[in-house]
Amino acid sequence: MLKKLIVKNFKSLHDCEIEFGKFNVVIGRNASGKSNLVEVFKLLRKIYVERDPFPFLEWWGYNNIVWQGREELPITIGLLFDIEGYEVYFETTFTGVGGGFKILREVLEMKDYFKITYENGFIKIKNDEKAIKKLIEERSAIIENNEIAEKKQVPLCQDTGVPIVFLKIGKNINSSEIMKIIEEIKEGVKRATKEIPLRPNVVHPLTRENFKTNVGLNAPFINIEFDENLDREIEITAFPKGAGSENMSALKMLRPSDGVEGIKKFVLETIADAGGKPCPPIVVGVGIGGTADIALKLAKKALLRDIGERHKDKQVAELEKELLRR
């Protein structure tokens, strides 16, 4: 959570500190600087997300965003975050003298633990050895958890996900056989929940009643497709989707005029907003086209591809590569 914003020499914000809570409302007279506060984050996005080599062009030059148009002054923006109880501070100082863009200084600090400073082409690292040792000890539980999981062959993470199954059916399998396959999949989920064990994540969405089997009305969620390349074969893909990553899902209905740029913008903004909330490593699935339900299903199916495998459509493959470069 963002706790504090520090701004120096950006438009009307000459030397400004603003503290944030869980819910914030900005109130002020016209021309008091409310819009400038929003534009601080817009500029940071251009610099650190879009990697724009000329981030001031939108404002028609550095002289239009630096305080009182004084190009000799650098702009400083600092962000103080509370991340799982740790205070983390990031600060950047930059200039745009002569129509260019140059970062003069960057600071990343975890209070009471370390401070990394980049300035004049050099990186300085300062740390508190006792505090770092304490942090390692606190995190040693994660390492111990890994060892126990491997030794006892139990799930590494307590959230073993919501069971989802992708089922491909051959062309010569009849409806009664399909119904039997579905029932066997449900029985398999029950056994897996009990014997592995898996956490019983599936509950009634309103009453929160939990039968502790991961099976219920429309659960497990089974996606059925027919494959003409299969005869009397079936292909079953089990996909336990963690709720932490599922909570980061996003859907946007774009206008035709938004074009490919609108797709890029939405994907990159969604990833940036999610940050480190989903459990790493983070794999992003994107679905494009169709109605809302189809786009979401395509995004989920994209997660089943091998890491590094590009889409078979050349244009889509190029879009994937470009998004990765961003």
C-alpha positions in Angstrom: 0.0 0.0 0.0 1.2 3.5 -0.8 1.7 5.5 2.4 3.4 8.7 1.2 4.2 10.6 -1.9 7.0 13.1 -2.1 7.3 15.5 -5.0 9.8 18.3 -5.7 9.7 20.7 -8.7 6.9 19.1 -10.7 4.6 21.8 -12.0 2.9 23.6 -9.0 4.2 20.9 -6.6 7.5 22.6 -5.5 8.1 20.8 -2.2 5.2 18.5 -1.4 4.5 15.5 0.9 1.2 13.7 0.9 0.3 10.9 3.2 -2.2 8.3 2.1 -4.6 6.0 3.9 -6.8 3.1 2.7 -9.3 5.5 1.2 -8.3 8.9 -0.1 -10.2 12.0 -1.4 -8.4 14.9 -3.0 -10.3 18.2 -2.5 -9.1 21.7 -3.6 -10.0 24.8 -5.5 -9.5 25.1 -9.2 -5.9 25.4 -10.2 -4.7 24.2 -6.8 -2.8 21.3 -8.2 -5.2 18.3 -8.0 -4.6 17.3 -11.6 -0.9 17.7 -11.1 -1.0 15.1 -8.4 -2.5 12.6 -10.9 0.0 13.6 -13.6 2.9 12.6 -11.2 1.8 9.0 -11.5 1.2 9.4 -15.3 4.8 10.6 -15.7 6.2 7.7 -13.6 4.3 5.3 -15.8 5.8 6.7 -18.9 9.3 6.4 -17.4 9.2 3.1 -15.7 6.4 1.1 -17.4 6.3 2.3 -20.9 10.0 3.0 -20.9 9.4 6.2 -23.0 12.7 7.7 -24.0 11.0 11.1 -24.3 8.5 11.1 -21.4 7.9 14.9 -21.5 6.6 15.1 -25.0 3.0 14.8 -23.9 3.4 18.1 -22.0 5.4 19.7 -24.9 8.7 19.7 -23.2 10.4 19.6 -19.8 10.0 23.4 -19.3 6.2 22.8 -19.1 6.4 20.4 -16.2 9.3 21.6 -14.1 8.4 24.2 -11.4 8.1 27.7 -12.8 9.6 26.5 -16.1 13.1 26.5 -14.5 14.8 23.9 -16.6 17.9 24.0 -14.4 15.9 22.3 -11.6 15.6 18.5 -11.4 12.4 16.8 -10.6 12.3 14.4 -7.6 9.5 11.9 -6.9 9.5 9.6 -3.9 7.1 6.8 -3.0 6.9 5.1 0.4 5.1 1.8 0.5 4.0 -0.6 3.3 4.7 -4.1 1.9 3.7 -6.9 4.3 4.7 -4.7 7.3 8.0 -3.5 5.8 8.6 0.1 4.8 10.0 0.3 1.3 10.9 3.6 -0.2 11.7 4.4 -3.9 12.9 7.8 -5.1 13.9 9.0 -8.6 15.5 12.3 -9.6 15.6 13.3 -13.3 16.0 16.2 -15.7 15.1 17.1 -19.2 17.5 19.9 -19.9 18.1 20.5 -23.6 15.1 18.3 -24.7 16.6 15.1 -23.5 15.8 12.8 -20.6 18.3 11.7 -17.9 17.9 10.0 -14.6 20.3 11.6 -12.1 19.7 9.5 -9.0 17.6 6.5 -7.9 17.2 5.2 -4.4 15.6 1.9 -3.2 15.5 1.5 0.5 14.0 -1.1 2.9 13.9 0.7 6.2 16.3 -0.8 8.8 17.5 -3.4 6.3 19.3 -1.9 3.2 19.6 1.1 1.0 20.7 1.0 -2.7 21.6 4.3 -4.4 22.4 4.8 -8.1 24.1 8.1 -8.9 26.7 9.3 -11.5 26.9 5.8 -13.0 27.8 4.2 -9.6 25.7 1.9 -7.3 26.2 2.2 -3.6 24.7 -0.5 -1.3 24.4 0.0 2.5 22.9 -2.6 4.7 22.4 -3.5 8.3 23.9 -7.0 8.7 21.9 -7.8 11.9 18.7 -6.8 10.3 19.4 -8.8 7.1 20.2 -11.8 9.3 16.9 -11.4 11.1 15.1 -11.1 7.8 16.7 -14.3 6.5 15.7 -16.1 9.7 12.1 -14.9 9.3 12.1 -16.2 5.8 13.8 -19.5 6.7 10.4 -20.9 7.4 9.8 -20.8 3.6 12.9 -22.9 3.0 11.8 -25.4 5.7 8.4 -25.6 4.2 10.0 -26.5 0.8 12.0 -29.3 2.4 9.0 -30.7 4.3 6.8 -30.6 1.1 9.5 -32.5 -0.8 10.1 -35.1 1.9 6.4 -35.8 2.7 5.2 -35.3 -0.9 2.6 -32.7 0.1 1.6 -29.5 -1.6 4.1 -26.7 -1.3 1.4 -24.0 -1.0 -1.6 -24.3 1.2 -3.8 -22.9 -1.6 -4.0 -25.9 -4.0 -6.4 -24.0 -6.2 -9.9 -24.4 -7.6 -10.0 -27.6 -9.7 -10.6 -26.9 -13.4 -10.6 -29.6 -16.1 -10.2 -29.3 -19.8 -11.6 -32.4 -21.5 -11.1 -33.2 -25.2 -13.5 -35.9 -26.6 -12.9 -38.1 -29.6 -15.5 -38.2 -32.4 -16.7 -41.8 -31.7 -17.4 -41.5 -28.1 -21.2 -41.3 -27.3 -23.1 -39.2 -24.9 -23.6 -41.9 -22.2 -19.8 -42.5 -22.2 -19.2 -38.7 -21.8 -21.5 -38.6 -18.8 -19.6 -41.5 -17.3 -16.3 -39.7 -17.9 -17.6 -36.6 -16.1 -18.7 -38.6 -13.1 -15.3 -40.3 -12.9 -13.5 -36.9 -13.0 -15.7 -35.8 -10.1 -14.8 -38.9 -8.2 -11.1 -38.4 -9.0 -11.3 -34.8 -7.6 -12.9 -36.2 -4.4 -10.1 -38.8 -4.0 -7.4 -36.3 -4.7 -8.8 -33.8 -2.1 -8.8 -36.5 0.5 -5.6 -38.5 -0.3 -3.0 -35.9 -1.5 -4.6 -33.9 0.3 -5.8 -30.8 -1.4 -7.4 -27.9 0.4 -11.2 -28.0 0.0 -11.5 -24.6 -1.7 -14.9 -25.0 -3.3 -17.7 -23.5 -1.2 -21.2 -22.3 -1.9 -20.8 -18.7 -3.1 -23.5 -17.3 -0.8 -23.8 -19.6 2.2 -20.1 -20.5 2.2 -21.0 -24.1 3.0 -18.1 -26.4 2.4 -18.5 -30.2 1.7 -14.7 -30.6 1.9 -14.6 -32.5 -1.4 -14.0 -29.7 -4.0 -17.1 -31.1 -5.7 -20.5 -29.4 -5.9 -22.9 -27.8 -8.3 -20.9 -27.0 -11.5 -17.7 -28.0 -9.6 -15.2 -29.1 -10.7 -15.5 -26.8 -13.6 -15.2 -29.0 -16.7 -14.6 -27.5 -20.2 -15.6 -30.0 -22.9 -14.4 -29.8 -26.5 -14.7 -32.2 -29.4 -11.5 -33.1 -31.3 -12.0 -34.6 -34.8 -8.4 -35.8 -34.7 -9.3 -38.1 -31.8 -11.3 -41.3 -32.4 -12.2 -43.1 -29.2 -9.6 -41.3 -27.2 -10.0 -38.6 -24.6 -7.5 -36.0 -23.4 -7.8 -34.7 -19.8 -5.9 -31.7 -18.5 -6.2 -30.9 -14.8 -5.7 -27.3 -14.1 -5.9 -26.3 -10.4 -6.1 -22.5 -10.5 -4.9 -20.7 -7.4 -7.4 -18.0 -6.1 -4.6 -15.5 -5.4 -3.8 -15.3 -9.1 -7.5 -15.7 -10.1 -8.3 -12.6 -8.1 -5.9 -10.6 -10.4 -8.0 -11.5 -13.5 -9.4 -8.6 -15.5 -11.8 -8.1 -18.4 -12.2 -5.1 -20.6 -14.6 -4.6 -23.5 -12.7 -2.5 -26.0 -14.1 -0.3 -28.8 -13.0 -1.1 -32.4 -11.3 2.3 -32.5 -9.0 1.3 -29.6 -7.2 -1.1 -31.9 -4.1 -3.1 -31.0 -2.7 -0.3 -29.0 -5.8 -0.5 -26.7 -5.1 -4.2 -26.2 -1.4 -3.5 -25.3 -2.4 -0.8 -22.9 -4.9 -2.9 -21.1 -2.6 -5.9 -20.8 0.3 -3.9 -19.5 -1.8 -1.9 -17.0 -3.4 -5.1 -15.6 0.1 -6.7 -15.1 1.4 -3.5 -13.4 -1.7 -3.2 -11.2 -1.3 -6.8 -10.1 2.4 -6.3 -9.1 3.6 -9.1 -6.8 0.1 -10.1 -5.5 -0.2 -13.3 -7.5 2.2 -16.0 -6.4 5.4 -16.1 -8.5 6.4 -17.2 -11.0 3.8 -15.2 -12.8 2.4 -16.6 -16.1 0.0 -14.3 -18.0 -2.7 -15.7 -20.2 -4.5 -13.3 -22.6 -7.7 -13.9 -24.5 -8.7 -11.6 -27.4 -12.0 -11.5 -29.3 -15.5 -12.9 -28.9 -17.9 -12.3 -26.1 -16.8 -11.7 -22.5 -17.1 -15.4 -21.5 -15.1 -16.5 -24.6 -12.3 -14.1 -24.1 -11.9 -15.2 -20.5 -11.9 -18.9 -21.5 -9.3 -18.2 -24.2 -7.1 -16.5 -21.6 -7.3 -19.5 -19.3 -6.5 -21.9 -22.2 -3.5 -19.8 -23.1 -2.0 -20.7 -19.7 -1.8 -24.3 -20.8 0.8 -23.7 -23.5 4.4 -24.5 -22.9 6.4 -21.6 -21.5 8.1 -19.7 -24.4 5.7 -21.3 -27.0 4.4 -18.6 -29.4 0.9 -18.5 -30.9 0.5 -20.2 -34.2 -0.9 -17.0 -35.8 2.1 -14.9 -36.8 0.5 -11.5 -35.9 -0.5 -12.7 -32.5 3.0 -14.2 -32.0 4.5 -10.8 -32.8 2.1 -9.1 -30.3 3.2 -11.6 -27.6 6.9 -10.8 -28.3 6.3 -7.0 -28.2 4.4 -7.2 -24.8 7.3 -9.2 -23.4 9.8 -6.5 -24.5 7.7 -3.9 -22.8 
